[in-house]
Amino acid sequence: MASAAQIGDESEFLRTVDAAFQDSDNAVLVAFRVAKSQASWSVAGRRNRLTTKPRVLAITAMRSSSTQKFSVNLQVLKYSSGGLQPAKVYKLKHLTKIEAVPNDNTGCTFVMGFDNLKSQSVAPPQWTMRSLDDRNRFLTCILKLCKENLGRLPKIQGMDVVELALWAQANVKGLPIGSPVQADSVDAERDQKEGKVTVERELLSKAEEDDMEALLGAYLLGIDEAEAFSERLKRELLALEAANVHAILESEPLVEEVLQDLDSAMAGVEEMEIWLGVFNIKLRHMREDIESIESRNNMLEMQVQNNALLVGELYKLLERLHVPSEVKDKRTELEKLKSTFLRRASDFLRNYFSSLVDFMITDKTYFSQRGQLKRPDHADLRFRCRTYARLLQHLKSLDKSSLEPLRNAYCHALNLLLRREAREFANELRASTKVSRSSGAWLDGSTSGSGFSGSGSDTATATVSDAYAKMLRIFIPLLVDESSFFASFMCFEVLPLAPPGRTGDDKNGFEDKDEDDDDIAPLDMDGSDMKPAQNDGELNALNQALEKLLDGVQEDFYAVVDWAYKVDPLRCITMQGMTERYLSGHKADAAGFVRRLLAELQSRISNQFSKFVDEACHQIEKHDRNVRQTGSLSYIPRFAALAARMEGLIQGNSRDVVDLAYTKLVTTSFSVLERIAQVEPKNADVFLLENYAAFQNSMFDIANVVPTLARFYHQASEAYEQACTRYINSIINSQFEKLFQFAQRVENLLYTITPEEVPFQMGVSKNELRKVLKTNLSGVERSLQVMYKRMQKGLTSEELLPNLWDKCKLDFIDKYESFEALLAKCYATETLSPSSAEMKELFKIV
């Protein structure tokens, strides 16, 4: 509650404010002391600080004489020497929002937004009330007046509306004003009481106050009970969702109408896009036509200028020529002119060719440099030479023999350029390829050596074959193009050298051939194309000239092949396939140099690979020089790794080369195995079966896909079975030799006598039988144990023991059952102990 002093001071303030409007029709409803803050601008145009001034905010009302309605205004008054004076007027109907200033912790500062301000870019002033009560009283009055007079409320931002309503309920009797209706009485009383303001200042009626109390009471009750409040919120949310769904369903026709309009608009846009595309195509064609016309016009203008200059020169030449009228003298003079023209033209062309090439050779940018591989580009060279193609044809028509020196000069000059390009390219190609060199001895070290390890080594040395492929991809097409250009440029009467559609000239990564690089077809003097028939003499002359033109380039190809072989000999397989592919693509070429170059490369690669195979065979053969070898030889599993890697490098027709290498290596390996086995015949069978088993185990997978290796796999399998049979027989005979020798003698006698007569023969009598049985079958369990231990001791590879012992058991049981049947047939009164069934049981416990 305010004190009496405060109330008196407030009344005095209101009378002062009211006095400021005594000469107008405005009645003051409420007034507040405030501080106005607004950003000031510096000289540089930056807003740097806020200026604060004391002001008075007063809400006034005025009745309109025509409409009898109230016009509510927000008056801003400033202090002056004469008292309060109106400074600015804001109409309440233009008030759109009231927003609290975020950086004001007291909550007393706010900003009012009006929709009729001329400049929205200027920051609105900030109003700071003296207290929250003043702020709430001001806002409550504003909201009440807007609701009753305008039928709407301004937007409140940054303030708690519920808190404002609670404050209004608690201070309803202390609010200073009622509605502007009561302000009408103020005008009447001002006339009678000389400006004394007696306005009843009630904001809410009794009925409205009761309704607000009931509403806020129910609202606060729900907040106190959390569960009830949560349930209430859920019900209201469901009600809102139902209302939203209902609204959506009701607006379905409108949505459909909008969608139809959108579809219509989209159709129009698509149609417009189609038309724009048509116009764009027409414009592009028109632009191309204009460019073509301009290009032709430029060419025609240049041709007209050149023709004019040429005609002028011809006139000058005719003035200098004095051809005699007599026939014989005329011929002599013409012959002299012809020889002079031929001499001068030939000298000019020879010097021209030499100067062109010298200019390119002296410029290092034409060649590959350190860190930069550059594909030779002869487009400009051919263009410059093509300028004088017609001159060469005239020279040929005047004197065919005059072309021979020109051809030699051109070949000599261009040969220097080609050899320099090939040498620089090959050198940089080798320098930029980072690989580790192979030892070359595939049996030295472990199988993971640098030469033949598998994927890791393949990745490390794949760049070697890639380098060779790049050399082919760049220079083979270049040599073919140079050959074709030389043949046409130098007027050889031969068919096109390289037929269309040839294969092998893959230029991926370096394709920049100009359209002007087409061959020059020889022209007749009237300008028509000539279709020369194939002339063997001309073709031979062309091939001889091409030898001069391209000779020496092959040395750089050989250097790349030799380098690749030193890095990884197995890469010869890949290079062989690449060369074969290019060679098959150039078999139809009329000119033979490129074809011979590829054939020589193929032969050199084959020789290098054969050298590697011979070295590998030599390393295999060194194993038989040792006195004794046991277990699996090292080259058996390493050959499997070698074969697997060789299979991964096969390209094109290199299968035959690889199969020949397989045949030589495996044949050498098997022959060395047999020779090593003869060094110590006692253990020969064990040595052979272990190595043949190792060969089968290591080659099983690859033999299923390589027919050549499959043949050797079956050969090794047969040799393994034979060695197993001999070894198992030796193991059995070590303990039961006399028993089965006795059985063999009986079987031999049965060819000549009956079974009943056998017991009466010398050496196979019953007494002899009983001795043999006693000697061999007494302590048979120990004999079987001795057999097993002997086999276990003799084998180096333990994984072979179970399989061999099973074979031994089967062979022994088979012989034992045969012996038992023979005993029953010839010695009916004698019994075999243990029987064959008992012998099987004994084997189970060994």
C-alpha positions in Angstrom: 0.0 0.0 0.0 1.2 3.5 -0.8 1.8 6.0 2.0 -0.2 9.3 2.3 2.9 11.2 1.2 3.2 9.1 -1.9 -0.4 9.5 -2.7 -0.2 13.3 -2.3 2.9 13.4 -4.5 1.2 11.3 -7.2 -1.9 13.6 -7.1 0.4 16.7 -7.6 2.1 14.9 -10.5 -1.2 14.1 -12.2 -2.3 17.8 -11.8 1.0 18.9 -13.4 0.5 16.5 -16.3 -3.2 17.5 -16.7 -2.1 21.2 -16.8 0.0 20.4 -19.9 -3.2 19.5 -21.8 -5.6 22.2 -20.5 -5.6 24.0 -23.8 -6.5 20.8 -25.8 -9.4 18.4 -25.9 -7.3 15.5 -24.5 -8.1 14.1 -21.0 -5.3 12.5 -19.1 -6.2 8.9 -18.1 -2.9 7.9 -16.5 0.7 9.3 -16.4 4.1 7.8 -15.5 7.6 9.1 -14.9 10.0 7.1 -17.2 13.5 7.3 -18.6 13.9 7.3 -22.4 17.0 5.6 -23.8 18.0 5.6 -27.4 21.2 4.8 -29.3 23.3 7.7 -30.4 25.6 7.6 -33.6 29.2 8.5 -33.7 30.9 10.4 -36.5 32.1 7.3 -38.2 28.5 6.1 -38.4 28.6 3.5 -35.6 26.2 3.2 -32.8 28.4 3.3 -29.7 26.3 4.3 -26.7 22.8 4.9 -25.2 21.6 8.4 -24.2 19.1 8.5 -21.3 16.6 11.4 -20.7 13.8 11.8 -18.2 10.4 11.8 -19.8 6.7 11.4 -18.9 4.4 8.9 -20.6 0.7 9.9 -20.4 -2.3 8.1 -21.9 -4.9 10.5 -23.1 -8.4 10.1 -24.6 -10.4 12.5 -26.8 -14.0 12.1 -28.1 -14.5 12.6 -31.8 -17.3 15.1 -32.5 -18.3 13.3 -35.7 -18.2 9.6 -34.8 -18.7 10.0 -31.0 -15.8 7.5 -30.5 -12.7 7.9 -28.3 -9.3 8.4 -29.8 -6.7 7.1 -27.3 -3.1 8.4 -27.7 0.2 7.8 -25.9 1.7 11.2 -25.2 5.5 11.7 -24.5 6.2 14.9 -22.5 9.6 16.4 -21.8 10.8 18.7 -19.0 11.4 22.3 -19.8 11.8 25.6 -18.0 8.1 26.3 -18.5 7.1 22.9 -17.1 6.0 19.8 -19.1 5.6 20.1 -22.8 4.3 17.5 -25.3 7.2 16.1 -27.3 5.7 13.2 -29.3 2.3 11.5 -29.8 1.8 7.8 -30.6 -1.7 6.6 -31.6 -2.7 3.5 -29.6 -4.3 1.9 -32.7 -0.9 1.6 -34.3 0.7 -0.2 -31.3 1.6 -3.8 -32.4 3.9 -5.1 -29.8 5.5 -4.5 -26.4 8.8 -6.3 -25.9 10.9 -6.5 -22.8 14.6 -5.6 -23.2 16.6 -8.9 -22.6 19.7 -7.4 -21.0 17.6 -5.6 -18.3 17.5 -7.8 -15.2 15.0 -5.5 -13.4 12.3 -6.1 -16.0 11.3 -2.4 -16.0 12.6 -1.6 -19.5 10.7 -2.3 -22.6 10.3 -1.3 -26.2 7.0 -0.5 -28.0 6.6 -1.2 -31.7 4.3 0.8 -34.0 3.3 -0.1 -37.5 3.3 3.4 -38.8 6.9 4.4 -38.2 8.5 5.8 -41.3 11.9 4.3 -40.7 11.9 0.8 -39.4 15.7 0.6 -39.6 16.1 3.1 -36.7 16.2 1.5 -33.4 13.0 2.3 -31.3 13.5 4.0 -28.0 13.6 2.0 -24.8 11.3 3.1 -21.9 12.4 2.3 -18.3 9.8 2.5 -15.5 10.7 3.4 -11.9 9.3 0.0 -10.6 7.6 -3.2 -11.6 4.3 -1.8 -10.2 4.5 1.1 -12.6 5.3 -1.2 -15.5 2.5 -3.5 -14.6 0.0 -0.6 -14.1 1.0 0.9 -17.5 0.8 -2.5 -19.3 -2.6 -3.3 -17.7 -4.0 0.0 -18.8 -2.7 -0.4 -22.3 -4.2 -3.9 -22.6 -7.5 -2.8 -21.2 -7.8 0.2 -23.5 -6.8 -1.9 -26.6 -9.3 -4.6 -25.8 -12.3 -2.2 -25.3 -11.6 0.3 -28.1 -9.7 -1.7 -30.7 -11.0 -5.2 -30.1 -7.4 -6.6 -30.2 -4.3 -6.8 -28.1 -0.7 -6.0 -29.0 1.8 -8.8 -28.9 3.6 -9.2 -25.5 7.2 -10.5 -25.8 9.6 -11.3 -23.0 7.0 -10.8 -20.2 5.0 -13.3 -18.1 1.3 -12.7 -19.0 0.1 -14.9 -16.2 2.2 -12.9 -13.7 0.7 -9.7 -15.1 -2.9 -11.0 -14.7 -2.1 -12.1 -11.1 -0.8 -8.6 -10.4 -3.9 -7.0 -11.9 -6.1 -9.2 -9.7 -4.2 -8.3 -6.6 -4.2 -4.5 -7.4 -7.5 -4.1 -9.1 -8.7 -1.5 -6.7 -5.6 0.6 -6.9 -5.6 0.9 -10.7 -5.9 4.6 -11.6 -8.4 4.6 -14.5 -11.4 2.9 -15.9 -12.6 3.1 -19.5 -12.6 6.1 -21.7 -16.3 6.3 -21.2 -15.7 7.8 -17.8 -13.3 10.2 -19.4 -16.3 11.9 -21.0 -17.3 13.1 -17.6 -13.9 14.6 -17.2 -14.6 17.1 -20.0 -17.8 18.2 -18.3 -16.3 18.5 -14.9 -13.3 20.4 -16.3 -15.7 23.2 -17.5 -17.4 23.4 -14.1 -14.4 22.9 -11.7 -11.7 24.8 -13.6 -9.6 21.8 -14.6 -10.0 19.7 -11.5 -9.9 16.1 -12.6 -12.2 13.7 -10.8 -12.1 10.6 -13.0 -13.1 7.3 -11.4 -10.3 5.0 -12.2 -11.5 1.5 -12.2 -10.1 -1.0 -14.7 -12.4 -4.0 -14.2 -16.1 -4.3 -13.4 -17.3 -6.4 -10.5 -18.5 -9.2 -12.8 -15.2 -9.3 -14.7 -13.3 -9.3 -11.5 -15.3 -12.3 -10.2 -14.8 -14.2 -13.4 -11.1 -13.6 -13.4 -10.9 -14.7 -9.7 -12.7 -17.9 -10.5 -10.5 -18.5 -13.6 -7.3 -17.9 -11.8 -8.3 -19.9 -8.8 -9.0 -22.9 -11.0 -5.8 -22.4 -12.9 -3.7 -22.1 -9.7 -5.4 -25.1 -8.2 -4.3 -27.2 -11.2 -0.7 -26.1 -10.8 -0.6 -27.1 -7.2 -1.6 -30.7 -8.1 1.0 -32.0 -10.4 -0.8 -35.2 -11.5 -4.1 -33.4 -12.1 -2.3 -30.7 -14.0 -0.5 -33.3 -16.2 -3.8 -35.1 -16.9 -5.4 -31.8 -17.7 -2.6 -31.0 -20.1 -3.0 -34.4 -21.8 -6.8 -33.9 -22.2 -6.2 -30.5 -23.7 -3.5 -31.8 -26.0 -5.9 -34.5 -27.3 -8.6 -31.9 -27.7 -6.2 -29.7 -29.7 -5.1 -32.6 -31.9 -8.7 -33.6 -32.5 -9.5 -30.0 -33.4 -6.5 -29.9 -35.8 -7.6 -33.2 -37.5 -11.1 -31.8 -37.8 -9.7 -28.6 -39.3 -7.6 -30.5 -41.7 -10.6 -32.6 -42.8 -12.7 -29.5 -43.2 -10.0 -27.9 -45.3 -9.6 -30.9 -47.6 -11.5 -29.3 -50.5 -9.4 -26.2 -50.2 -6.2 -28.3 -50.2 -7.4 -30.2 -53.3 -8.2 -27.0 -55.0 -4.7 -25.7 -54.2 -3.2 -29.0 -55.4 -5.1 -28.7 -58.7 -3.8 -25.2 -59.1 -0.3 -26.3 -58.4 -0.6 -29.1 -60.9 -1.9 -26.7 -63.5 1.0 -24.3 -62.6 3.5 -27.2 -62.9 2.1 -28.2 -66.3 2.5 -24.6 -67.4 6.1 -24.5 -66.1 7.0 -27.7 -67.8 5.5 -26.5 -71.1 7.4 -23.2 -70.7 10.6 -25.3 -70.0 10.1 -27.2 -73.2 9.6 -24.0 -75.2 12.7 -22.5 -73.5 14.7 -25.7 -74.4 13.5 -25.5 -78.0 14.5 -21.8 -78.2 17.8 -22.6 -76.6 18.6 -25.2 -79.2 17.6 -22.9 -82.0 19.7 -20.1 -80.5 22.7 -22.5 -80.1 22.4 -23.6 -83.7 22.1 -20.0 -84.8 25.2 -19.2 -82.8 27.1 -22.1 -84.3 26.0 -21.0 -87.8 27.1 -17.4 -87.1 30.5 -18.7 -85.9 30.8 -20.9 -88.9 30.0 -18.0 -91.2 32.5 -15.8 -89.5 35.1 -18.4 -89.7 34.5 -18.9 -93.4 34.5 -15.2 -94.0 37.8 -14.9 -92.2 39.3 -17.6 -94.3 37.9 -16.1 -97.5 39.3 -12.7 -96.5 42.7 -14.3 -95.8 42.5 -16.2 -99.1 41.7 -13.1 -101.0 44.6 -11.3 -99.5 47.0 -14.2 -100.2 45.7 -14.5 -103.8 46.2 -10.8 -104.3 49.8 -11.0 -103.0 50.4 -14.2 -105.1 49.1 -12.5 -108.3 51.4 -9.6 -107.6 54.4 -11.8 -107.2 53.5 -13.7 -110.4 53.3 -10.5 -112.4 56.7 -9.6 -111.1 58.0 -13.0 -112.0 56.6 -12.8 -115.5 58.2 -9.4 -116.0 61.6 -11.0 -115.2 61.0 -14.1 -117.4 62.1 -13.8 -121.0 61.2 -17.0 -122.9 62.6 -17.2 -126.4 60.1 -17.6 -129.3 62.0 -20.4 -131.0 61.1 -23.9 -130.1 64.5 -25.3 -129.2 65.6 -22.3 -127.3 62.3 -22.2 -125.4 62.8 -25.8 -124.3 66.4 -25.1 -123.2 65.2 -22.0 -121.2 62.4 -23.9 -119.6 64.7 -26.7 -118.6 67.0 -24.2 -117.0 64.1 -22.6 -115.1 63.0 -26.0 -113.9 66.4 -27.0 -112.6 66.8 -23.7 -110.9 63.4 -24.0 -109.3 64.1 -27.6 -108.2 67.4 -26.6 -106.7 66.1 -23.6 -104.8 63.0 -25.4 -103.6 65.0 -28.4 -102.4 67.5 -26.2 -100.6 64.7 -24.3 -98.9 62.9 -27.4 -97.8 66.1 -29.1 -96.5 66.9 -26.1 -94.4 63.3 -25.8 -93.3 63.1 -29.3 -92.0 66.4 -28.9 -90.2 65.4 -25.6 -88.6 62.1 -27.0 -87.4 63.7 -29.9 -85.7 66.6 -27.8 -84.3 64.1 -25.4 -82.8 62.2 -28.3 -81.0 65.4 -30.0 -79.8 66.8 -26.8 -78.2 63.5 -26.3 -76.3 63.5 -28.6 -73.3 59.8 -28.2 -72.7 59.2 -30.5 -75.7 60.7 -33.5 -73.8 60.1 -35.4 -70.6 61.8 -33.9 -67.6 62.5 -34.9 -64.0 59.2 -35.5 -62.3 57.2 -35.0 -65.5 56.4 -37.5 -68.3 55.4 -35.8 -71.5 53.8 -37.4 -74.5 55.5 -36.3 -77.7 53.3 -33.9 -79.6 54.1 -33.5 -83.3 50.8 -31.7 -84.3 52.5 -28.3 -84.8 55.4 -29.9 -86.6 53.1 -31.7 -89.1 51.0 -28.6 -89.5 54.1 -26.6 -90.5 55.3 -29.3 -92.8 51.8 -29.7 -94.3 52.1 -26.1 -95.5 54.5 -27.3 -98.2 52.8 -30.5 -99.2 51.6 -29.0 -102.5 55.1 -27.9 -103.2 56.4 -31.4 -102.8 53.8 -32.7 -105.2 54.9 -30.1 -107.8 58.5 -31.1 -107.3 57.5 -34.8 -107.9 55.7 -33.8 -111.0 58.7 -31.9 -112.3 61.4 -34.4 -111.3 60.6 -37.5 -109.3 64.3 -38.1 -108.4 64.4 -34.7 -106.6 62.4 -36.1 -103.7 65.1 -38.6 -102.7 67.4 -36.0 -101.1 64.4 -34.3 -99.4 63.3 -37.6 -98.0 66.7 -38.3 -96.6 66.9 -34.8 -95.1 63.5 -35.2 -93.5 64.4 -38.6 -92.1 67.7 -37.5 -90.7 66.1 -34.4 -89.0 63.1 -36.2 -87.6 65.1 -39.2 -86.5 67.1 -37.0 -84.2 63.9 -35.7 -82.6 62.3 -39.1 -82.2 65.4 -40.7 -80.6 65.7 -37.7 -78.2 62.0 -38.0 -77.3 62.2 -41.8 -76.8 65.4 -41.5 -74.7 64.1 -38.8 -72.4 60.8 -40.5 -72.0 62.4 -43.9 -71.2 64.9 -42.4 -68.8 62.2 -40.5 -66.9 59.9 -43.5 -67.0 62.5 -45.7 -65.2 63.5 -42.9 -62.8 59.9 -42.2 -61.7 59.0 -45.9 -61.2 59.9 -46.8 -57.6 60.4 -50.5 -57.1 62.7 -52.9 -55.2 64.9 -55.1 -57.3 64.5 -58.9 -57.2 67.4 -61.0 -56.3 66.8 -63.2 -59.4 67.5 -66.4 -57.5 64.1 -67.7 -56.8 65.3 -70.4 -54.4 67.4 -68.1 -52.2 65.8 -67.0 -49.0 62.2 -67.5 -48.0 59.2 -67.7 -50.4 58.3 -64.1 -49.4 61.3 -62.7 -51.2 61.1 -59.6 -53.3 60.9 -61.6 -56.6 58.1 -64.1 -56.1 56.2 -63.4 -52.9 52.7 -63.0 -54.2 50.3 -60.0 -53.8 52.7 -57.8 -51.9 55.5 -58.3 -54.5 53.0 -58.0 -57.3 51.8 -54.7 -56.0 55.4 -53.5 -55.7 56.5 -54.6 -59.2 53.2 -54.0 -61.1 54.5 -50.6 -62.0 57.3 -52.2 -64.0 54.9 -53.7 -66.5 52.8 -50.6 -66.3 55.9 -48.6 -67.4 56.4 -50.9 -70.4 52.7 -50.6 -71.3 53.0 -46.9 -71.1 56.0 -46.9 -73.4 54.1 -49.0 -76.0 50.9 -47.0 -75.5 52.7 -43.7 -76.3 55.3 -44.5 -78.9 53.8 -47.3 -81.0 50.9 -45.1 -82.2 53.3 -42.2 -82.6 55.6 -44.3 -84.8 52.7 -45.5 -86.8 51.4 -42.0 -87.3 54.8 -40.7 -88.2 55.1 -43.5 -90.8 51.7 -42.7 -92.3 52.4 -39.0 -92.4 55.8 -39.5 -94.0 54.4 -41.8 -96.7 51.7 -39.3 -97.6 53.7 -36.2 -97.1 56.7 -37.4 -99.2 54.3 -38.5 -102.0 54.9 -42.3 -101.9 52.5 -44.1 -104.3 51.3 -46.7 -101.7 48.1 -47.7 -100.1 47.4 -46.3 -96.5 49.9 -47.9 -94.1 47.7 -48.4 -91.1 44.2 -49.8 -92.0 41.3 -48.4 -90.1 40.1 -50.2 -87.0 43.5 -51.6 -85.9 43.8 -52.8 -82.3 46.4 -52.3 -79.7 46.8 -48.6 -79.9 45.3 -47.8 -76.5 46.0 -44.1 -75.8 44.1 -43.8 -72.5 45.5 -41.0 -70.5 47.3 -39.3 -73.3 44.7 -38.8 -76.0 45.2 -35.4 -77.5 45.4 -36.1 -81.2 44.4 -33.2 -83.4 41.8 -33.6 -86.1 44.4 -32.1 -88.5 46.6 -35.1 -88.1 44.9 -37.0 -90.9 47.1 -38.4 -93.6 47.7 -36.3 -96.6 46.3 -37.8 -99.7 48.3 -37.1 -102.8 46.6 -34.7 -105.1 46.5 -34.5 -108.8 47.4 -31.1 -110.4 43.7 -30.4 -110.9 43.0 -31.0 -107.2 41.3 -34.3 -107.5 42.1 -37.2 -105.1 44.4 -39.9 -106.4 43.9 -43.5 -105.5 47.3 -45.0 -106.1 47.6 -48.7 -106.5 50.1 -50.7 -104.4 53.5 -50.4 -106.0 56.1 -53.0 -104.7 59.0 -50.8 -105.7 57.5 -47.8 -103.9 56.7 -49.9 -100.9 60.3 -51.1 -100.7 61.6 -47.6 -101.0 59.2 -46.5 -98.3 60.4 -49.2 -95.9 64.0 -48.3 -96.6 63.2 -44.7 -95.8 61.3 -45.6 -92.7 64.4 -47.5 -91.5 66.3 -44.2 -91.7 63.4 -42.3 -90.1 62.9 -44.6 -87.1 66.1 -46.4 -86.6 67.6 -46.2 -83.1 64.2 -45.8 -81.4 64.2 -49.5 -80.6 67.2 -49.2 -78.3 65.1 -47.3 -75.8 62.4 -50.0 -75.9 65.2 -52.6 -75.3 66.4 -50.6 -72.4 63.0 -50.6 -70.7 62.6 -54.4 -71.3 66.1 -55.1 -69.8 65.3 -52.8 -66.8 62.0 -54.5 -66.2 63.6 -58.0 -66.3 66.2 -56.9 -63.7 63.5 -55.6 -61.4 61.2 -58.6 -61.8 61.9 -61.4 -64.3 58.3 -62.7 -64.1 57.0 -59.4 -65.5 58.2 -60.8 -68.8 55.0 -62.8 -68.9 52.9 -59.6 -68.8 55.1 -57.8 -71.3 54.9 -60.8 -73.6 51.1 -60.6 -73.6 51.1 -56.8 -74.2 53.6 -57.1 -77.1 51.6 -59.9 -78.7 48.4 -57.7 -78.5 50.1 -54.8 -80.2 51.7 -57.1 -82.8 48.4 -58.7 -83.7 47.0 -55.3 -84.2 49.7 -54.3 -86.7 50.0 -57.4 -88.8 48.1 -55.8 -91.5 50.2 -52.6 -91.7 51.9 -52.1 -95.0 55.0 -50.5 -93.5 57.1 -53.1 -91.7 59.3 -51.2 -89.2 56.7 -51.1 -86.4 55.8 -54.7 -87.0 59.5 -55.7 -86.9 60.1 -53.6 -83.8 57.3 -55.4 -82.0 58.5 -58.8 -83.2 62.0 -58.0 -82.0 60.6 -56.9 -78.6 58.7 -60.1 -78.3 61.8 -62.1 -79.1 63.9 -60.2 -76.6 61.3 -60.7 -73.9 61.1 -64.4 -74.7 64.9 -64.7 -74.5 64.9 -62.9 -71.2 62.2 -65.1 -69.7 64.0 -68.3 -71.1 67.1 -67.0 -69.4 65.2 -66.8 -66.1 63.8 -70.3 -66.5 67.2 -71.7 -67.3 68.6 -70.1 -64.2 65.8 -71.5 -62.1 66.5 -75.0 -63.6 70.1 -74.6 -62.8 69.3 -73.8 -59.2 67.1 -76.9 -59.0 69.9 -79.1 -60.4 72.4 -77.8 -57.8 70.4 -79.8 -55.1 71.6 -83.2 -56.4 75.2 -82.3 -55.6 74.7 -82.8 -51.9 75.6 -86.1 -50.4 72.3 -86.7 -48.6 68.9 -85.0 -48.8 66.0 -85.7 -46.4 62.5 -84.5 -46.2 60.7 -82.2 -48.7 63.0 -80.2 -50.9 62.7 -76.4 -50.7 62.0 -75.8 -54.3 58.8 -77.9 -54.3 56.6 -75.4 -52.3 58.4 -72.4 -53.8 57.6 -73.6 -57.3 53.9 -73.7 -56.2 54.2 -70.0 -55.2 56.0 -69.2 -58.4 53.3 -71.0 -60.5 50.5 -69.1 -58.7 52.2 -65.8 -59.4 52.9 -66.7 -63.0 49.2 -67.5 -63.5 48.3 -64.1 -62.2 50.5 -62.4 -64.8 49.3 -64.1 -67.9 47.9 -61.8 -70.6 46.8 -62.6 -74.1 48.8 -65.4 -75.8 51.5 -65.7 -73.1 49.9 -69.0 -72.0 52.2 -71.0 -74.3 55.3 -69.4 -72.9 54.2 -70.1 -69.3 53.3 -73.7 -70.1 56.7 -74.3 -71.7 58.3 -72.8 -68.5 56.2 -75.2 -66.4 57.2 -78.2 -68.5 60.9 -77.4 -68.2 60.8 -76.6 -64.5 58.7 -79.6 -63.4 60.6 -82.0 -65.7 63.9 -80.8 -64.2 62.5 -81.0 -60.7 61.3 -84.6 -61.1 64.6 -85.7 -62.7 66.5 -84.1 -59.9 64.3 -85.9 -57.3 65.1 -89.2 -58.9 68.8 -88.5 -59.0 68.9 -87.4 -55.4 67.0 -90.6 -54.4 69.7 -92.7 -55.9 72.3 -91.3 -53.6 71.0 -93.3 -50.7 68.8 -96.2 -52.1 67.9 -97.3 -48.6 65.8 -94.2 -48.0 64.9 -93.5 -51.6 61.2 -94.5 -51.4 60.6 -92.3 -48.3 62.4 -89.4 -50.0 60.4 -89.8 -53.2 57.0 -90.2 -51.6 57.4 -87.2 -49.3 58.5 -84.9 -52.1 55.8 -86.2 -54.5 53.2 -85.7 -51.7 54.5 -82.2 -51.1 54.2 -81.5 -54.8 50.6 -82.7 -54.9 49.6 -80.8 -51.8 51.1 -77.5 -53.0 49.8 -77.8 -56.6 46.3 -79.2 -55.9 44.4 -75.9 -56.4 46.3 -74.6 -59.3 46.4 -78.0 -61.1 42.6 -77.9 -61.2 42.7 -74.9 -63.6 45.9 -75.4 -65.5 46.0 -78.4 -67.8 49.8 -78.5 -68.1 50.2 -78.6 -64.3 47.3 -81.1 -64.1 49.3 -83.5 -66.2 52.3 -83.2 -64.0 50.1 -83.5 -60.9 48.9 -86.9 -62.2 52.5 -87.9 -62.9 53.5 -87.1 -59.4 50.4 -89.0 -58.1 51.5 -92.1 -59.9 55.1 -91.8 -58.7 53.8 -91.3 -55.2 51.7 -94.5 -55.3 54.6 -96.5 -56.6 57.0 -95.2 -53.9 54.3 -95.9 -51.3 53.9 -99.4 -52.5 57.6 -100.1 -52.4 58.0 -98.5 -49.0 55.1 -100.4 -47.4 56.4 -103.7 -48.8 59.7 -103.0 -47.3 58.1 -102.2 -43.9 56.0 -105.5 -44.0 59.0 -107.6 -45.2 61.1 -106.3 -42.3 59.0 -108.5 -39.9 57.1 -111.0 -42.0 59.3 -111.6 -45.1 59.7 -115.3 -44.5 56.0 -115.8 -44.0 55.0 -114.3 -47.3 58.0 -115.9 -49.1 56.6 -119.3 -48.0 53.2 -118.3 -49.3 54.8 -117.3 -52.6 56.6 -120.7 -53.0 53.3 -122.5 -52.4 51.5 -120.4 -55.0 54.3 -121.2 -57.5 53.9 -124.9 -56.9 50.1 -124.8 -57.5 50.8 -124.0 -61.1 52.2 -127.6 -61.5 50.7 -129.8 -58.8 47.5 -130.2 -56.9 46.9 -128.6 -53.4 46.9 -132.1 -51.8 50.5 -132.7 -53.0 51.9 -129.5 -51.7 52.5 -130.6 -48.1 54.8 -133.4 -49.4 57.1 -131.1 -51.4 60.5 -130.2 -50.2 60.7 -126.7 -48.5 56.9 -126.4 -48.1 56.1 -129.4 -45.9 54.0 -129.1 -42.8 57.1 -129.0 -40.6 58.5 -126.1 -42.6 55.1 -124.4 -42.3 55.0 -124.8 -38.5 58.6 -123.4 -38.3 57.7 -120.3 -40.4 54.5 -119.7 -38.4 56.3 -120.0 -35.1 59.1 -117.8 -36.3 56.9 -115.0 -37.7 53.7 -115.1 -35.6 55.0 -115.6 -32.2 55.0 -112.1 -30.5 53.1 -110.7 -33.5 51.9 -107.7 -31.4 55.5 -106.7 -30.8 56.2 -107.1 -34.6 53.4 -104.8 -35.5 54.7 -102.2 -33.0 58.1 -102.5 -34.5 56.6 -101.9 -38.0 54.8 -98.8 -36.8 57.8 -97.4 -35.0 60.1 -98.0 -38.0 57.6 -96.1 -40.2 57.3 -93.3 -37.7 61.1 -93.0 -37.5 61.7 -93.1 -41.2 59.2 -90.4 -42.2 60.2 -86.8 -41.9 56.7 -85.5 -42.6 54.5 -86.5 -39.7 51.2 -85.7 -41.6 51.9 -88.6 -44.0 52.2 -91.2 -41.2 48.4 -91.8 -40.6 47.7 -92.3 -44.3 50.7 -94.5 -44.9 50.0 -96.7 -41.8 46.4 -97.2 -43.1 47.8 -98.3 -46.4 50.2 -100.6 -44.6 47.4 -102.2 -42.6 45.3 -102.8 -45.7 48.2 -104.3 -47.7 49.2 -106.5 -44.8 45.6 -107.7 -44.1 45.1 -108.4 -47.7 48.3 -110.6 -47.9 47.4 -112.2 -44.6 43.9 -113.2 -45.7 45.4 -114.6 -48.9 47.9 -116.6 -46.8 45.0 -117.9 -44.6 43.0 -119.0 -47.7 46.1 -120.7 -49.1 46.7 -122.5 -45.8 43.1 -123.7 -45.8 43.4 -124.9 -49.3 46.7 -126.8 -49.0 47.1 -127.6 -45.3 43.5 -128.4 -44.2 44.6 -129.8 -40.9 46.7 -126.7 -39.9 45.1 -123.6 -38.4 46.5 -120.0 -38.6 46.8 -118.3 -35.3 46.1 -115.5 -35.0 43.4 -115.5 -37.7 42.9 -112.7 -40.1 40.0 -111.4 -38.0 42.1 -111.5 -34.9 44.9 -109.8 -36.8 42.6 -106.9 -37.6 41.8 -106.5 -33.9 45.5 -106.5 -33.1 46.1 -103.6 -35.6 43.5 -101.6 -33.8 45.5 -101.5 -30.6 48.9 -100.7 -32.3 
